[in-house]
Amino acid sequence: MPEQDVTVGQLLLAEYQSVKDEQKARIGFRDNLLYVTLAVVAAVIAAAAQAKQASMLLALPPVCVVLGWTYLVNDEKISAIGAYVRGELAPRLAALAEPGGGFEAFGWETAHRGDARRRSRKAVQTLVDLTAFCAVPLAALVVFWVDGDGGGLLVALSVAEALAVAGLASQVVWYAKAA
């Protein structure tokens, strides 16, 4: 069997395909987390309303924080993959393709970031993320507090949950500014 050499370009393209596959999988997973969150919120609210127990709403903050954090981490990795492709893989492949310069590899990786409405879409997405993962559980906590039927331990738990939700909200905003 003849020996075949693998070129640096082939390795870079294989790496590109691998990271894009990971990015695609993470995008699907991240986007499904919003639907899961909506389903959980609806189920908890329905159960609390049916049982007429506002304390059941205390299930929402930890679930929303865990799902929100998982969403945020995946979103950050998706962005990191894009930055890696733009900053590392594309220039290395372009240098191999045209050593004198001028060739741009993976142009879409940069082109779609120059859209005039990108900033407004990012702002709306941040608002959606804050609403789904932070405002909804905070509203549940407010309903619990207004109901006033929780004991000291449940009130202490609710305060800890409020702090966790506020922490997630700060991370959502921080990551949005960094992107």
KAPE-V84128 format. One line per field, one symbol per residue. ss: DSSP state (H for helix, E for strand, L for the rest). psi: psi as a letter, one per 40 degrees, with the letter a starting at -180 (. if undefined). burial: # if it has 9 or more other C-alpha atoms within 8 Angstrom, else .. Layout:
# KAPE-V84128
ss->???
psi->???
burial->???
This chain:
# KAPE-V84128
ss->LLLLLLLHHHHHHHHHHHHHHHHHHHHHHHHHHHHHHHHHHHHHHHHHHHHLLHHHHHHHHHHHHHHHHHHHHHHHHHHHHHHHHHHHHHHHHHHHHLLLLLLLLLLHHHHHHHLLLHHHHHHHHHHHHHHHHHHHHHHHHHHHHHHLLLLHHHHHHHHHHHHHHHHHHHHHHHHHHHL
psi->hihhihidddddddddddddddddddddddddddddddddddddddddddefgdddeedddddddddddddddddddddddddddddcdddddddddgdeidhhifdddddeeehdedddddddddddddddeddddddddddddddfeiiddddddddddddddddddddddddddd.
burial->..........##...#..##..#..##.###.##..##.##..##.###...######.###.##.######.######.######.####.###..#.......#..##.......#...##..#..##########.##.###....#...##..#..##.###.##..##.##...
